[in-house]
Amino acid sequence: SQQGEEDPQALSIQEGENATMNCSYKTSINNLQWYRQNSGRGLVHLILIRSNEREKHSGRLRVTLDTSKKSSSLLITASRAADTASYFCATDTGRRALTFGSGTRLQVQP
Amino acid sequence: DAGVIQSPRHEVTEMGQEVTLRCKPISGHDYLFWYRQTMMRGLELLIYFNNNVPIDDSGMPEDRFSAKMPNASFSTLKIQPSEPRDSAVYFCASSLEGWTEAFFGQGTRLTVV
């Protein structure tokens, strides 16, 4: 079964709007990461947040982590058509390998 | 570094045939992972290596699947015999530590007919 589940499964917004994706997980984690996958390509790392951190920023990305609720959110501000992709959360549970969620498909309309 | 390199990019084979997927990790990365991606099951971890040693192969679906890492710069994932349900995109990834940023290859799209 998936450790992480993203919500929503699909999201369609207009260019310039903000996109928020959520990830829930089941077991305790050491860190949580977000990845992007463009159609037909491999996954690309976006950001890593450790279990003792609550918020992290990287450019137009903002990630929050609530370990009490076992959830994380990824906010992309001022979205662009180039942000169209699938976004995955991945957790490190101490297994020394990442477990990926089911992903959110983001479509940004120009 | 050119990143993680996988070959072939696409593979079409007939049921029952042997399939070998190849991966060259980023130099200096101690961890190598094989993932499989399908619409139904998402991204599944099949097996991972640390310093060329298989650590966890609990995700390997059946005995038809095997993986090797003879040296730090090369790994293979073999399916024998292949079945239509093995059709998927297979990704190789590497990282410095198991919990750090993983770098993915472009994947091999396998179609078994």
Backbone of each chain as ProteinMPNN parsed JSONL, in Angstrom:
{"seq_chain_A": "SQQGEEDPQALSIQEGENATMNCSYKTSINNLQWYRQNSGRGLVHLILIRSNEREKHSGRLRVTLDTSKKSSSLLITASRAADTASYFCATDTGRRALTFGSGTRLQVQP", "coords_chain_A": {"N_chain_A": [[0.846, -1.184, 0.0], [0.33, 2.356, -0.449], [2.507, 4.641, 1.11], [2.286, 7.379, 1.097], [-0.363, 9.553, 0.286], [-1.613, 11.6, -2.147], [-3.512, 14.59, -2.477], [-5.427, 16.95, -4.221], [-6.208, 14.315, -6.655], [-6.089, 15.288, -9.18], [-5.629, 18.533, -10.577], [-6.648, 21.567, -11.913], [-5.754, 24.711, -12.989], [-5.578, 28.284, -13.625], [-3.018, 30.088, -15.294], [-0.863, 31.963, -13.213], [-2.359, 31.699, -10.943], [-2.391, 30.238, -7.622], [-1.271, 26.979, -6.656], [-2.184, 24.301, -4.668], [-1.171, 21.35, -3.135], [-1.735, 18.373, -1.342], [-0.405, 16.0, 0.987], [-0.728, 12.978, 2.623], [0.464, 10.734, 5.088], [1.337, 7.544, 6.564], [3.025, 6.345, 8.539], [5.581, 7.18, 10.997], [8.106, 9.559, 10.086], [11.39, 10.41, 8.84], [12.093, 12.359, 7.053], [10.462, 14.318, 4.51], [9.869, 14.513, 1.088], [9.368, 16.335, -1.963], [8.609, 15.745, -5.346], [8.735, 16.36, -8.877], [7.241, 15.323, -11.919], [7.479, 15.443, -15.251], [5.59, 14.736, -18.18], [6.358, 11.597, -19.481], [8.922, 11.626, -18.526], [11.654, 11.294, -16.112], [11.547, 11.494, -12.471], [11.984, 14.559, -10.716], [13.732, 16.069, -8.139], [12.348, 18.379, -5.833], [12.157, 19.613, -3.236], [13.146, 19.158, 0.169], [11.999, 18.411, 3.382], [12.673, 18.237, 6.769], [11.769, 16.137, 9.566], [11.714, 17.663, 11.874], [11.212, 20.177, 11.067], [8.906, 22.762, 10.152], [8.145, 24.374, 8.072], [9.196, 25.239, 4.783], [10.899, 27.003, 2.218], [11.4, 27.448, -1.283], [12.22, 29.285, -3.825], [9.397, 29.701, -5.786], [8.085, 27.81, -4.398], [6.486, 26.47, -1.541], [6.614, 24.544, 1.278], [4.918, 22.784, 3.771], [4.882, 21.004, 6.865], [3.215, 18.854, 8.98], [3.658, 16.955, 11.505], [2.109, 15.893, 13.503], [-0.337, 15.537, 12.38], [0.378, 13.959, 10.374], [0.851, 14.949, 7.739], [1.498, 16.889, 4.781], [1.942, 19.831, 2.804], [2.21, 21.218, -0.45], [2.793, 24.226, -1.904], [2.535, 26.041, -4.807], [3.285, 29.082, -5.968], [1.997, 31.733, -8.031], [1.566, 30.324, -10.546], [2.818, 28.788, -13.57], [2.529, 27.879, -17.035], [4.507, 26.056, -17.537], [4.68, 24.694, -15.195], [3.005, 22.598, -15.317], [2.576, 19.29, -14.632], [3.109, 16.124, -12.945], [2.995, 15.765, -9.44], [4.702, 14.466, -6.696], [4.775, 13.245, -3.366], [7.281, 12.024, -1.172], [8.405, 9.788, 1.25], [10.739, 9.22, 3.873], [11.15, 6.65, 5.923], [13.052, 5.704, 7.526], [13.85, 3.473, 6.407], [15.759, 3.677, 4.589], [15.153, 4.079, 1.984], [13.098, 5.751, -0.337], [9.563, 6.103, -0.171], [6.959, 6.529, -2.349], [4.115, 8.633, -2.95], [0.836, 8.648, -4.497], [0.537, 10.726, -6.26], [-0.243, 13.999, -7.669], [-1.834, 15.331, -10.413], [-1.126, 18.164, -12.069], [-2.49, 20.724, -13.964], [-1.798, 23.564, -15.681], [-3.383, 26.153, -17.076], [-2.741, 28.227, -19.833]], "CA_chain_A": [[0.0, 0.0, 0.0], [1.079, 3.583, -0.546], [2.757, 5.355, 2.35], [1.77, 8.721, 0.948], [-1.498, 9.74, -0.606], [-1.773, 13.008, -2.477], [-4.859, 15.105, -2.659], [-6.313, 16.099, -5.024], [-5.552, 13.493, -7.662], [-5.879, 16.148, -10.34], [-5.891, 19.936, -10.292], [-6.521, 22.411, -13.091], [-5.821, 26.112, -12.607], [-5.139, 29.24, -14.625], [-1.69, 30.673, -15.092], [-0.876, 33.07, -12.261], [-3.0, 31.264, -9.701], [-1.613, 29.364, -6.747], [-1.675, 25.569, -6.635], [-1.876, 23.636, -3.401], [-1.318, 19.909, -3.129], [-1.573, 17.831, -0.01], [0.109, 14.633, 1.085], [-0.882, 12.364, 3.938], [1.247, 9.509, 5.188], [0.806, 6.672, 7.613], [3.953, 6.034, 9.63], [6.498, 8.276, 11.324], [9.092, 9.789, 9.032], [12.586, 11.204, 9.118], [11.946, 13.544, 6.223], [9.492, 14.212, 3.434], [10.366, 15.209, -0.105], [8.442, 16.511, -3.081], [9.207, 15.567, -6.663], [7.922, 16.685, -10.037], [7.456, 14.456, -13.072], [6.881, 15.855, -16.518], [5.101, 13.604, -18.95], [7.364, 10.813, -20.178], [10.267, 11.863, -17.996], [11.905, 10.836, -14.758], [11.181, 12.416, -11.402], [12.989, 15.564, -10.372], [13.598, 16.507, -6.756], [12.015, 19.792, -5.646], [12.438, 20.151, -1.921], [13.158, 18.203, 1.271], [11.722, 18.999, 4.686], [12.956, 17.266, 7.807], [10.654, 15.942, 10.491], [11.714, 18.692, 12.918], [10.907, 21.457, 10.423], [7.469, 22.963, 9.934], [7.918, 25.068, 6.814], [10.404, 25.467, 4.01], [10.644, 27.717, 0.974], [12.401, 27.389, -2.343], [11.66, 30.021, -4.958], [7.935, 29.812, -5.727], [7.569, 26.65, -3.67], [6.421, 26.514, -0.08], [6.214, 23.249, 1.808], [4.669, 22.708, 5.201], [4.842, 19.651, 7.406], [2.558, 18.716, 10.275], [3.882, 15.553, 11.87], [1.017, 15.427, 14.378], [-1.422, 15.122, 11.488], [0.993, 13.156, 9.329], [0.477, 15.547, 6.466], [2.349, 17.929, 4.227], [1.351, 20.497, 1.66], [3.103, 21.905, -1.387], [2.167, 25.382, -2.526], [3.256, 26.671, -5.911], [2.689, 30.403, -6.159], [2.086, 32.359, -9.362], [1.864, 29.187, -11.41], [3.101, 28.996, -14.989], [2.192, 26.723, -17.86], [5.615, 25.097, -17.409], [4.516, 23.921, -13.958], [2.165, 21.449, -15.631], [3.329, 18.073, -14.356], [2.609, 15.389, -11.78], [3.782, 16.057, -8.252], [4.679, 13.348, -5.768], [5.496, 13.328, -2.109], [8.039, 10.812, -0.884], [8.782, 9.776, 2.657], [11.814, 8.374, 4.373], [10.7, 6.134, 7.212], [14.183, 5.05, 8.163], [14.099, 2.261, 5.628], [16.858, 4.036, 3.702], [14.647, 4.196, 0.623], [11.907, 6.589, -0.36], [8.276, 5.557, -0.572], [6.262, 7.6, -3.054], [2.667, 8.666, -2.971], [0.157, 8.381, -5.759], [0.731, 11.859, -7.143], [-1.265, 14.95, -8.097], [-1.604, 15.837, -11.776], [-1.415, 19.598, -12.14], [-2.592, 21.31, -15.292], [-1.859, 25.018, -15.621], [-3.892, 26.661, -18.352], [-2.157, 29.534, -20.169]], "C_chain_A": [[0.885, 1.238, 0.0], [1.296, 4.17, 0.841], [2.162, 6.741, 2.278], [0.616, 8.76, -0.027], [-1.649, 11.226, -0.861], [-3.226, 13.357, -2.716], [-4.753, 16.552, -3.138], [-5.525, 15.217, -5.985], [-5.23, 14.312, -8.892], [-6.322, 17.56, -9.994], [-5.674, 20.74, -11.558], [-6.722, 23.859, -12.678], [-5.386, 26.991, -13.775], [-3.74, 29.747, -14.27], [-1.798, 31.879, -14.156], [-1.525, 32.717, -10.938], [-2.031, 30.419, -8.88], [-2.167, 27.95, -6.797], [-1.244, 24.968, -5.307], [-2.169, 22.147, -3.509], [-1.012, 19.389, -1.736], [-1.113, 16.382, -0.057], [-0.131, 14.139, 2.503], [-0.104, 11.056, 3.943], [0.858, 8.765, 6.456], [1.735, 6.463, 8.8], [4.88, 7.215, 9.888], [7.612, 8.353, 10.293], [10.31, 10.526, 9.563], [12.567, 12.485, 8.29], [10.905, 13.269, 5.153], [10.014, 15.043, 2.274], [9.238, 15.339, -1.119], [9.226, 16.426, -4.382], [8.209, 15.979, -7.734], [8.26, 15.718, -11.161], [6.726, 15.028, -14.266], [6.557, 14.603, -17.324], [6.238, 12.902, -19.693], [8.778, 10.976, -19.668], [10.43, 11.25, -16.613], [11.51, 11.884, -13.727], [12.346, 13.338, -11.083], [12.703, 16.065, -8.97], [13.309, 18.006, -6.687], [12.506, 20.312, -4.309], [12.363, 19.028, -0.888], [12.884, 18.951, 2.561], [11.914, 17.914, 5.738], [11.806, 17.204, 8.8], [10.597, 16.996, 11.59], [11.497, 20.096, 12.338], [9.416, 21.557, 10.157], [7.18, 23.612, 8.578], [9.26, 25.29, 6.121], [10.026, 26.121, 2.683], [11.766, 27.466, -0.009], [11.802, 28.059, -3.572], [10.162, 30.192, -4.807], [7.289, 28.652, -4.973], [7.573, 26.899, -2.165], [5.886, 25.176, 0.395], [5.991, 23.377, 3.3], [4.591, 21.245, 5.611], [4.215, 19.69, 8.782], [2.664, 17.255, 10.679], [2.782, 15.015, 12.78], [-0.163, 14.932, 13.555], [-0.913, 14.204, 10.37], [0.582, 13.679, 7.951], [1.455, 16.641, 6.075], [1.591, 18.585, 3.087], [2.446, 21.174, 0.845], [2.308, 23.01, -2.042], [3.075, 25.91, -3.614], [2.568, 28.006, -6.159], [2.907, 30.887, -7.589], [2.43, 31.308, -10.414], [2.047, 29.602, -12.873], [2.723, 27.746, -15.76], [3.266, 25.63, -17.73], [5.544, 24.293, -16.122], [3.621, 22.709, -14.164], [2.989, 20.174, -15.536], [2.574, 17.285, -13.292], [3.557, 15.636, -10.621], [3.591, 14.933, -7.238], [5.355, 13.72, -4.452], [6.182, 11.985, -1.879], [8.517, 10.885, 0.551], [9.925, 8.817, 2.924], [11.399, 7.926, 5.769], [11.833, 5.478, 7.985], [14.562, 3.767, 7.466], [15.278, 2.448, 4.677], [16.444, 4.025, 2.242], [13.347, 4.983, 0.687], [10.686, 5.8, -0.807], [7.453, 6.698, -1.134], [4.755, 7.474, -2.93], [2.136, 8.482, -4.371], [0.197, 9.55, -6.729], [-0.489, 12.726, -7.38], [-0.892, 15.441, -9.492], [-2.069, 17.285, -11.829], [-1.415, 20.049, -13.589], [-2.73, 22.818, -15.119], [-2.223, 25.538, -17.0], [-3.304, 28.035, -18.641], [-3.213, 30.61, -20.373]], "O_chain_A": [[2.047, 1.179, 0.4], [0.375, 4.196, 1.657], [1.601, 7.237, 3.255], [0.628, 8.073, -1.049], [-1.792, 12.018, 0.07], [-4.041, 12.52, -3.104], [-4.039, 17.332, -2.509], [-4.309, 15.363, -6.111], [-4.23, 14.072, -9.569], [-7.261, 17.762, -9.224], [-4.636, 20.613, -12.207], [-7.744, 24.201, -12.084], [-4.888, 26.496, -14.786], [-3.354, 29.817, -13.104], [-2.701, 32.705, -14.288], [-1.267, 33.364, -9.923], [-1.003, 29.955, -9.373], [-3.369, 27.743, -6.958], [-0.097, 25.108, -4.882], [-3.256, 21.734, -3.915], [-0.136, 19.907, -1.043], [-1.392, 15.646, -1.003], [0.227, 14.812, 3.47], [-0.024, 10.362, 2.93], [0.143, 9.291, 7.309], [1.281, 6.409, 9.943], [4.95, 8.143, 9.082], [8.008, 7.347, 9.705], [10.256, 11.18, 10.605], [12.968, 13.551, 8.757], [10.518, 12.123, 4.924], [10.535, 16.141, 2.465], [8.287, 14.557, -1.127], [10.334, 16.949, -4.507], [6.997, 15.951, -7.521], [9.417, 15.337, -11.338], [5.496, 15.089, -14.286], [7.18, 13.554, -17.156], [6.985, 13.532, -20.44], [9.729, 10.518, -20.302], [9.472, 10.754, -16.02], [11.18, 13.019, -14.073], [13.515, 12.96, -11.165], [11.575, 16.44, -8.65], [13.936, 18.802, -7.386], [13.192, 21.332, -4.248], [11.61, 18.069, -1.053], [13.469, 20.005, 2.809], [11.384, 16.811, 5.611], [10.974, 18.109, 8.862], [9.538, 17.205, 12.182], [11.592, 21.088, 13.062], [8.745, 20.544, 9.959], [6.106, 23.423, 8.007], [10.295, 25.496, 6.755], [8.978, 25.833, 2.105], [12.924, 27.294, 0.371], [10.978, 27.471, -4.273], [9.697, 30.759, -3.819], [6.063, 28.544, -4.93], [8.517, 27.453, -1.602], [4.824, 24.732, -0.042], [6.781, 24.004, 4.007], [4.277, 20.37, 4.804], [4.63, 20.463, 9.646], [1.866, 16.421, 10.252], [2.551, 13.807, 12.822], [-0.894, 14.031, 13.968], [-1.686, 13.739, 9.532], [0.042, 12.947, 7.122], [2.138, 17.231, 6.913], [0.71, 17.977, 2.479], [3.458, 21.633, 1.376], [1.274, 22.763, -2.662], [4.248, 26.193, -3.373], [1.392, 28.045, -6.521], [3.865, 30.502, -8.259], [3.458, 31.397, -11.084], [1.511, 30.609, -13.335], [2.612, 26.666, -15.18], [2.966, 24.438, -17.805], [6.27, 23.312, -15.967], [3.496, 21.876, -13.267], [3.969, 19.996, -16.259], [1.533, 17.722, -12.801], [4.773, 15.707, -10.802], [2.469, 14.509, -6.961], [6.37, 14.417, -4.43], [5.711, 10.945, -2.34], [8.981, 11.929, 1.009], [10.056, 7.765, 2.297], [11.308, 8.741, 6.687], [11.602, 4.782, 8.974], [15.48, 3.062, 7.884], [15.734, 1.497, 4.041], [17.297, 3.968, 1.356], [12.594, 4.885, 1.656], [10.761, 4.95, -1.695], [7.268, 7.721, -0.474], [4.201, 6.381, -2.821], [2.882, 8.199, -5.308], [-0.085, 9.372, -7.914], [-1.625, 12.257, -7.303], [0.224, 15.907, -9.721], [-3.25, 17.584, -11.657], [-0.473, 19.794, -14.339], [-3.672, 23.292, -14.484], [-1.47, 25.383, -17.962], [-3.36, 28.921, -17.788], [-2.876, 31.759, -20.659]]}, "seq_chain_B": "DAGVIQSPRHEVTEMGQEVTLRCKPISGHDYLFWYRQTMMRGLELLIYFNNNVPIDDSGMPEDRFSAKMPNASFSTLKIQPSEPRDSAVYFCASSLEGWTEAFFGQGTRLTVV", "coords_chain_B": {"N_chain_B": [[28.607, 15.461, -14.399], [26.581, 13.131, -16.186], [24.197, 12.425, -15.153], [21.769, 9.962, -14.069], [21.789, 7.156, -16.055], [19.814, 5.29, -18.161], [19.124, 2.346, -20.018], [17.47, 0.182, -22.369], [15.586, 3.021, -23.705], [13.087, 2.441, -24.589], [11.361, -0.635, -24.794], [10.1, -3.318, -26.464], [8.705, -6.413, -26.258], [8.087, -9.913, -26.69], [5.8, -11.962, -24.913], [7.191, -14.191, -22.581], [9.785, -13.865, -23.324], [13.152, -12.969, -22.364], [14.06, -10.059, -20.596], [16.275, -7.398, -20.205], [17.123, -4.692, -18.295], [19.056, -1.754, -17.994], [21.285, 0.24, -15.983], [23.146, 3.095, -15.166], [24.429, 4.582, -12.458], [24.824, 7.811, -10.806], [28.131, 8.861, -10.425], [29.794, 8.174, -7.408], [27.555, 8.027, -5.853], [26.123, 6.116, -3.314], [23.851, 4.652, -3.107], [21.47, 2.772, -4.926], [18.462, 2.512, -6.672], [15.676, 0.648, -7.851], [12.674, 1.313, -9.391], [9.233, 0.794, -10.233], [6.717, 2.008, -12.342], [3.298, 2.266, -12.749], [-0.01, 2.936, -13.969], [-1.972, 1.872, -12.362], [-0.776, 1.069, -9.937], [0.98, 3.017, -9.241], [4.13, 4.39, -8.202], [6.397, 2.055, -7.432], [8.748, 0.693, -5.185], [11.152, -1.562, -6.085], [13.646, -2.825, -5.513], [16.648, -2.094, -3.67], [20.077, -1.074, -3.55], [23.016, -0.809, -1.561], [26.179, 0.389, -1.662], [26.687, -1.523, -3.683], [25.539, -3.816, -2.701], [22.645, -5.777, -2.374], [20.004, -4.585, -0.456], [17.291, -4.465, 0.257], [14.896, -6.332, -1.108], [12.242, -6.716, -1.067], [10.214, -5.687, -2.556], [10.29, -6.816, -5.03], [8.387, -8.386, -7.394], [8.081, -11.129, -8.164], [9.754, -14.33, -8.537], [10.581, -14.199, -11.088], [11.77, -11.844, -11.495], [14.93, -10.326, -11.219], [17.799, -8.687, -9.882], [20.96, -7.127, -10.242], [24.105, -5.806, -9.171], [26.988, -5.483, -10.22], [29.157, -3.783, -10.014], [30.101, -0.479, -8.882], [29.204, 1.22, -10.83], [27.22, 0.184, -12.43], [24.14, -1.458, -12.986], [21.698, -4.042, -13.321], [18.386, -4.996, -14.183], [16.518, -7.779, -14.481], [14.045, -9.587, -16.204], [12.571, -12.629, -16.433], [10.706, -15.379, -17.29], [9.202, -12.831, -19.319], [6.009, -11.205, -18.856], [2.772, -10.009, -19.965], [1.68, -8.39, -17.913], [3.862, -7.23, -16.794], [4.366, -4.965, -18.113], [5.273, -1.643, -17.999], [6.716, 1.437, -16.747], [10.034, 1.486, -15.955], [12.133, 2.702, -13.531], [15.365, 3.792, -12.657], [17.219, 4.987, -9.931], [19.515, 7.025, -8.094], [21.339, 7.88, -5.101], [23.137, 9.822, -2.654], [22.898, 9.182, 0.089], [20.475, 6.943, 1.51], [18.275, 8.417, 2.266], [18.429, 10.899, 1.224], [18.204, 13.366, -1.462], [16.975, 11.875, -4.344], [18.126, 10.947, -7.519], [16.772, 10.553, -10.608], [16.734, 8.369, -13.456], [15.775, 8.528, -16.963], [14.032, 6.542, -17.401], [12.781, 3.312, -18.485], [10.555, 2.314, -20.825], [8.646, -0.424, -20.827], [7.07, -2.764, -22.814], [5.21, -5.595, -22.965], [4.091, -7.94, -25.111]], "CA_chain_B": [[28.055, 14.105, -14.525], [25.443, 13.122, -17.102], [23.006, 11.975, -14.463], [21.518, 8.529, -14.109], [21.563, 6.763, -17.444], [19.129, 4.018, -18.315], [18.94, 1.859, -21.381], [17.048, 1.094, -23.426], [14.489, 3.918, -23.331], [11.858, 1.715, -24.891], [11.574, -2.042, -25.08], [8.896, -4.083, -26.778], [9.112, -7.803, -26.334], [6.977, -10.867, -26.655], [5.629, -12.73, -23.685], [8.072, -15.336, -22.477], [11.169, -13.496, -23.605], [13.94, -12.353, -21.298], [14.268, -8.619, -20.756], [17.297, -6.854, -19.313], [17.176, -3.244, -18.222], [20.387, -1.355, -17.52], [21.348, 1.523, -15.291], [24.428, 3.614, -14.706], [24.124, 5.63, -11.477], [25.747, 8.943, -10.727], [29.373, 8.483, -9.773], [29.892, 8.608, -6.017], [26.326, 7.71, -5.12], [26.236, 4.803, -2.695], [22.561, 3.949, -3.133], [20.817, 2.643, -6.22], [17.096, 2.043, -6.498], [14.848, 0.316, -9.014], [11.258, 1.539, -9.176], [8.337, 0.498, -11.35], [5.575, 2.913, -12.341], [2.124, 1.936, -13.543], [-1.174, 3.761, -13.631], [-2.765, 1.238, -11.305], [-0.064, 0.895, -8.671], [1.857, 4.142, -8.956], [5.576, 4.187, -8.203], [6.709, 1.024, -6.442], [10.144, 0.336, -5.012], [11.38, -2.995, -6.322], [14.847, -3.253, -4.816], [17.697, -1.095, -3.646], [21.433, -1.492, -3.237], [23.915, 0.102, -0.88], [27.541, -0.061, -1.963], [26.588, -2.676, -4.582], [24.933, -4.954, -2.009], [21.184, -5.643, -2.267], [19.6, -4.391, 0.935], [15.87, -4.753, 0.43], [14.27, -6.745, -2.372], [10.88, -7.131, -0.736], [9.297, -5.186, -3.568], [10.391, -7.598, -6.264], [7.094, -9.066, -7.413], [8.143, -12.585, -8.302], [11.086, -14.873, -8.833], [10.93, -13.888, -12.473], [12.543, -10.61, -11.447], [16.196, -10.374, -10.51], [18.615, -7.488, -10.076], [22.362, -7.266, -9.861], [24.942, -4.61, -9.247], [28.333, -6.065, -10.181], [30.121, -2.772, -9.59], [29.478, 0.78, -8.464], [28.751, 2.035, -11.952], [26.346, -0.553, -13.325], [23.159, -2.362, -12.403], [20.727, -4.586, -14.261], [17.133, -5.581, -13.716], [16.172, -8.781, -15.476], [12.748, -10.25, -16.077], [12.594, -13.844, -17.225], [10.197, -14.883, -18.553], [8.358, -11.649, -19.2], [4.575, -11.377, -19.015], [2.129, -8.719, -20.294], [1.463, -7.559, -16.715], [5.118, -6.552, -16.451], [4.424, -3.716, -18.879], [5.357, -0.514, -17.065], [7.946, 2.222, -16.884], [10.977, 1.116, -14.904], [13.072, 3.782, -13.248], [16.519, 3.62, -11.8], [17.566, 6.236, -9.259], [20.652, 6.893, -7.188], [21.473, 8.951, -4.127], [24.303, 9.721, -1.778], [22.388, 8.415, 1.21], [19.148, 6.442, 1.177], [17.21, 9.345, 2.618], [18.655, 12.197, 0.594], [17.641, 13.59, -2.781], [17.182, 10.811, -5.312], [18.24, 11.389, -8.912], [16.153, 9.523, -11.432], [16.965, 8.271, -14.882], [14.625, 8.844, -17.801], [13.122, 5.407, -17.384], [12.625, 2.391, -19.615], [9.144, 1.926, -21.011], [8.599, -1.822, -21.251], [5.789, -3.289, -23.28], [5.266, -7.029, -23.226], [2.893, -8.283, -25.896]], "C_chain_B": [[26.792, 14.162, -15.374], [24.163, 12.723, -16.416], [22.892, 10.469, -14.529], [21.132, 8.151, -15.536], [20.945, 5.379, -17.489], [19.062, 3.635, -19.789], [18.256, 0.492, -21.343], [15.964, 2.044, -22.937], [13.152, 3.252, -23.558], [12.217, 0.269, -25.229], [10.221, -2.684, -25.32], [9.328, -5.518, -26.976], [7.89, -8.696, -26.275], [6.968, -11.609, -25.325], [6.532, -13.952, -23.705], [9.533, -15.03, -22.722], [11.847, -12.906, -22.373], [14.166, -10.886, -21.615], [15.327, -8.178, -19.751], [17.324, -5.34, -19.422], [18.484, -2.857, -17.547], [20.382, 0.041, -16.919], [22.778, 1.851, -14.91], [24.126, 4.75, -13.736], [25.115, 6.783, -11.563], [26.974, 8.508, -9.922], [29.421, 9.037, -8.351], [28.646, 8.358, -5.19], [26.4, 6.276, -4.605], [24.96, 3.981, -2.774], [22.012, 3.935, -4.548], [19.465, 1.962, -6.019], [16.502, 1.681, -7.852], [13.384, 0.489, -8.612], [10.496, 1.121, -10.431], [7.124, 1.417, -11.228], [4.49, 2.42, -13.283], [0.974, 2.837, -13.12], [-1.899, 3.192, -12.423], [-2.068, 1.285, -9.947], [0.879, 2.04, -8.335], [3.323, 3.758, -9.032], [5.927, 3.231, -7.069], [8.219, 0.792, -6.381], [10.293, -1.165, -5.182], [12.531, -3.508, -5.468], [15.791, -2.074, -4.702], [19.006, -1.683, -3.132], [22.148, -0.393, -2.444], [25.328, -0.436, -1.076], [27.553, -1.41, -2.684], [25.931, -3.902, -3.946], [23.424, -4.774, -1.956], [20.761, -5.608, -0.807], [18.162, -4.833, 1.167], [15.272, -5.091, -0.926], [12.825, -7.179, -2.148], [9.85, -6.652, -1.757], [9.357, -5.928, -4.888], [9.177, -8.519, -6.328], [7.165, -10.585, -7.457], [9.566, -13.016, -8.578], [11.509, -14.618, -10.271], [11.8, -12.633, -12.549], [13.841, -10.84, -10.669], [16.984, -9.112, -10.822], [20.016, -7.751, -9.569], [23.051, -5.914, -9.927], [26.389, -5.078, -9.118], [29.425, -5.078, -9.784], [29.383, -1.466, -9.34], [28.888, 1.58, -9.612], [27.762, 1.321, -12.859], [25.399, -1.457, -12.554], [22.223, -2.846, -13.504], [19.508, -5.089, -13.518], [16.668, -6.523, -14.822], [14.815, -9.381, -15.167], [12.772, -11.457, -17.009], [11.715, -14.912, -16.591], [9.277, -13.684, -18.35], [6.899, -11.99, -19.463], [3.954, -10.01, -19.32], [1.938, -7.817, -19.075], [2.742, -6.895, -16.22], [5.26, -5.227, -17.193], [4.313, -2.536, -17.924], [6.539, 0.344, -17.479], [8.828, 1.887, -15.679], [12.017, 2.228, -14.754], [14.206, 3.285, -12.369], [16.816, 4.984, -11.184], [18.78, 5.977, -8.372], [20.682, 8.076, -6.235], [22.718, 8.733, -3.292], [23.992, 8.872, -0.555], [20.98, 7.982, 0.85], [18.05, 7.448, 1.387], [17.367, 10.701, 1.947], [18.024, 12.252, -0.798], [18.0, 12.438, -3.721], [17.195, 11.402, -6.715], [17.759, 10.243, -9.789], [16.681, 9.551, -12.861], [15.694, 8.583, -15.635], [13.632, 7.696, -17.892], [13.202, 4.548, -18.634], [11.163, 2.003, -19.692], [9.127, 0.53, -21.601], [7.183, -2.2, -21.638], [5.988, -4.756, -23.612], [3.961, -7.43, -23.91], [2.713, -9.796, -26.001]], "O_chain_B": [[26.025, 15.122, -15.296], [23.117, 12.688, -17.064], [23.805, 9.783, -14.988], [20.251, 8.765, -16.137], [21.48, 4.422, -16.93], [18.958, 4.486, -20.673], [18.441, -0.269, -20.394], [15.467, 1.867, -21.825], [12.2, 3.471, -22.81], [13.237, -0.006, -25.861], [9.319, -2.602, -24.487], [10.22, -5.801, -27.776], [6.807, -8.28, -25.862], [8.01, -11.841, -24.711], [6.628, -14.657, -24.71], [10.413, -15.82, -22.381], [11.187, -12.41, -21.46], [14.431, -10.518, -22.76], [15.27, -8.551, -18.579], [17.523, -4.782, -20.501], [18.958, -3.545, -16.643], [19.585, 0.9, -17.295], [23.519, 1.008, -14.404], [23.612, 5.787, -14.155], [26.105, 6.729, -12.292], [26.856, 7.87, -8.875], [29.128, 10.21, -8.117], [28.677, 8.464, -3.964], [26.699, 5.346, -5.354], [24.972, 2.772, -2.542], [22.073, 4.928, -5.272], [19.347, 0.973, -5.295], [16.787, 2.322, -8.864], [12.915, -0.098, -7.637], [11.042, 1.098, -11.534], [6.57, 1.583, -10.141], [4.736, 2.186, -14.467], [0.996, 3.426, -12.039], [-2.38, 3.935, -11.567], [-2.712, 1.518, -8.924], [1.505, 2.044, -7.275], [3.712, 2.904, -9.829], [5.772, 3.562, -5.894], [8.882, 0.707, -7.415], [9.632, -1.944, -4.495], [12.394, -4.518, -4.777], [15.755, -1.16, -5.526], [19.022, -2.658, -2.382], [21.903, 0.797, -2.644], [25.632, -1.569, -0.703], [28.32, -2.31, -2.342], [25.786, -4.93, -4.609], [22.955, -3.717, -1.534], [21.114, -6.489, -0.023], [17.859, -5.497, 2.159], [15.158, -4.224, -1.793], [12.26, -7.922, -2.95], [8.734, -7.17, -1.804], [8.541, -5.679, -5.775], [8.959, -9.333, -5.431], [6.349, -11.251, -6.819], [10.456, -12.199, -8.817], [12.674, -14.804, -10.622], [12.479, -12.397, -13.548], [13.845, -11.463, -9.608], [16.848, -8.537, -11.902], [20.229, -8.488, -8.606], [22.627, -5.009, -10.646], [26.95, -5.068, -8.022], [30.479, -5.47, -9.285], [28.176, -1.371, -9.566], [28.14, 2.53, -9.378], [27.486, 1.803, -13.958], [25.793, -2.131, -11.602], [21.987, -2.148, -14.489], [19.592, -5.545, -12.378], [16.454, -6.104, -15.96], [14.484, -9.648, -14.012], [12.968, -11.321, -18.217], [11.963, -15.31, -15.453], [8.646, -13.555, -17.301], [6.587, -12.932, -20.192], [4.528, -8.975, -18.982], [2.028, -6.596, -19.198], [2.691, -6.071, -15.307], [6.182, -4.457, -16.922], [3.369, -2.447, -17.139], [7.263, 0.028, -18.423], [8.399, 1.998, -14.531], [12.678, 2.628, -15.712], [14.016, 2.469, -11.466], [16.677, 6.013, -11.845], [19.032, 4.846, -7.957], [20.125, 9.137, -6.521], [23.273, 7.636, -3.225], [24.74, 7.956, -0.213], [20.351, 8.584, -0.02], [16.996, 7.356, 0.757], [16.503, 11.565, 2.098], [17.392, 11.295, -1.245], [19.167, 12.077, -3.871], [16.371, 12.253, -7.05], [18.266, 9.123, -9.722], [17.024, 10.603, -13.4], [14.658, 8.869, -15.034], [12.523, 7.862, -18.4], [13.632, 4.998, -19.696], [10.602, 1.438, -18.753], [9.543, 0.323, -22.741], [6.231, -1.982, -20.889], [6.829, -5.112, -24.437], [2.874, -7.276, -23.352], [1.759, -10.263, -26.623]]}, "name": "protein", "num_of_chains": 2, "seq": "SQQGEEDPQALSIQEGENATMNCSYKTSINNLQWYRQNSGRGLVHLILIRSNEREKHSGRLRVTLDTSKKSSSLLITASRAADTASYFCATDTGRRALTFGSGTRLQVQPDAGVIQSPRHEVTEMGQEVTLRCKPISGHDYLFWYRQTMMRGLELLIYFNNNVPIDDSGMPEDRFSAKMPNASFSTLKIQPSEPRDSAVYFCASSLEGWTEAFFGQGTRLTVV"}
